[in-house]
Amino acid sequence: MSNRMWGGRYESGPAEIMEEINASIDFDRKLAPQDIRGSLAHAAMLGKTGILPQSDVEAITQGLRTVLGEIEAGKMAWSRSLEDIHMHVESRLRELIGPAAGRLHTARSRNDQVATDMRLWMRDTIDAVDGQIADLMLAFAEAARAHAGLVMPGFTHLQSAQPVTFGHHLLAYVEMLSRDRGRFADARRRLNECPLGAAALAGTSFPIDRHMTAEALGFDRPTANSLDSVSDRDFVLEALAAAAITAVHLSRFAEEIVLWTTPQFNFIALSDAFTTGSSIMPQKRNPDAAELVRGKTGRVAGALQGLLMVLKGLPLAYGKDMQEDKEGAFDAMQTLSLCLAATAGMVRDMKPNADAMRKAAGAGYATATDLADWLVRALGLPFRDAHHVTGRLVGLASARGIGLEELSLAEMQGVEPRITDEVFEVLGTEASVRSRRSYGGTAPDNVRAQAEGWLARLRGS
Ligand code: ARG
């Protein structure tokens, strides 16, 4: 009760609701390891600078280690009356070591303490997520190498556009995920400054050594402005933005899984491990994991939006509003981690249906661009004219309900007399993808080489 600001005036209802709205311990207990790491570094610095006698520092250090052990063993008694993780640790430390515990908070405030804890937590979390993204990239790259030459339809507007290979399609996600890693790495680089020692907002009159604590905690340097140190959570925003973009990438792939596993597409199959049945319709194999990856994107993007709104319009420096950075960030990063693991599972589980993909690749006049390109190359037509001639040939075939390759040479020559039977060589989907050798194109050799390159880089990293 000693931490209560309101004394006896709020014994009944309002005091309880004040406690309920004020307490963060239900969620910020997650920060216990980071909080204690920060306190250990702070205590060591207070000893080194002579601000605290070494005997106190030793007692504090031993005590903090005990508190951490108790928390990890599930032995900590959590109580909303102690508000947050910082007060819990200090209060338990006092029970263990007595009055020396009260000296730990010298030259420090909960404001710089919580800012430090969050940076440490986000840094740890980014490192874990980065490893998961790398693993997902590996799963995609392995599948891409295995299916470098498997032809499937490439879509624009979800209409058949041009044939591509399945490997090429999968490597598109490897590129996206690689940029996601880059965004997390950027966020990590910028957040890696230590706010500890900014104290409440103005710095401190004690002769602290902020470089020492920054270094002990693995930060590149101390933050330069004490007000900024305690009042911004842009590092959380940046990580959430990176998380939201990653989640959107996962969601797009999840949507493709949902489409591709329908009987109508039938491009891939997921095993029993990643589908569920229906309680009424015995034939169903629902891609629930993919749907949930798609659906959970909302929470991740929502956390970013939510924190933007929390911070907007906050005057400097610390305001209790900032306590609202935590639940969204914790949930978003945990959700992203779950979605990354589920997606890697699905990528490793999925089996392409090569026949259905190949068949679909030829449907919808997907090699019409190859025909137009041939007219340019073989007959010297300007591309716009070639486009027009091809359009007429597609119209002809479509009116008869047949493929371009099923038109006779005579029928083609009826539209453009100079066409020769060499044209039939470019109308097949295999020939089409083989011809797309431009850098970054879908030719199977390109795809194989790129998949190999990714595998070597990912395995080396
Ligand atoms: N639980 C608080 C938070 O998460 C810790 C900082 C409290 N500071 C204060 N001046 N009341 O933001």
Residues whose N, C-alpha, C, O or C-beta is under 5 A from the ligand:
A	BS01	LIG	S24 D84 R110 N111 V114 M322 Q323
